[in-house]
Amino acid sequence: MSKSFLNKLKNTIQDYLPNDQVQFNANEMTGDLQIVFTKKKKSIMHIENNTLNEIKHYVDLYISNKKRD
């Protein structure tokens, strides 16, 4: 995944969830790239082979779980 794509994805998520901080990390065990919400220290998914629609789906799941917290 290119750095420009990751920056665009990060900005899109920040626009979608302005009260959360997002970073991308490599999973310690697999090395797969994942989205991490730093305020909750929660990783939601591995994004290496996912489409933008799949990534949005996982972010939506994160939001719905967050609303239940």
C-alpha positions in Angstrom: 0.0 0.0 0.0 1.4 3.4 -1.0 2.1 6.1 1.6 -0.3 8.5 -0.3 -3.1 5.9 -0.1 -2.5 5.5 3.6 -2.5 9.2 4.2 -5.8 9.6 2.2 -7.3 6.7 4.2 -6.2 8.2 7.5 -7.7 11.6 6.5 -10.9 10.0 5.4 -11.2 8.1 8.7 -10.4 11.3 10.7 -13.1 13.2 8.8 -15.5 10.3 9.6 -14.5 10.0 13.2 -13.1 13.4 14.2 -12.8 12.6 18.0 -10.6 9.5 17.4 -6.9 9.4 16.6 -5.9 6.9 14.0 -2.5 5.4 13.1 -1.3 2.5 11.1 0.9 -0.2 12.7 2.2 -3.5 11.7 0.7 -6.4 13.7 3.4 -7.8 16.0 2.8 -11.4 15.2 1.9 -11.3 11.4 3.4 -8.0 10.3 0.1 -7.1 8.5 -0.8 -3.5 8.4 -3.7 -2.6 10.7 -5.7 0.5 11.7 -5.3 1.4 15.4 -7.6 3.9 17.2 -5.0 5.3 19.7 -7.5 6.8 22.2 -8.9 3.3 22.9 -5.8 1.5 22.0 -7.9 -0.7 19.8 -6.9 -2.3 16.5 -9.9 -3.0 14.3 -8.5 -4.8 11.3 -5.7 -5.8 9.0 -5.9 -3.8 5.8 -3.3 -5.2 3.5 -5.6 -7.0 1.1 -8.9 -5.2 1.8 -10.8 -3.0 -0.5 -12.0 0.5 0.5 -15.5 -0.8 0.9 -14.3 -3.6 3.3 -12.3 -1.0 5.3 -15.3 1.2 5.6 -17.3 -1.8 6.7 -14.8 -2.5 9.5 -14.8 1.2 10.5 -18.6 1.1 10.7 -18.5 -1.9 12.9 -16.0 -0.1 15.2 -18.4 2.9 15.4 -21.4 0.7 16.2 -19.4 -1.1 18.9 -18.2 2.2 20.3 -21.7 3.4 20.6 -22.5 0.4 22.8 -19.5 1.1 25.2 
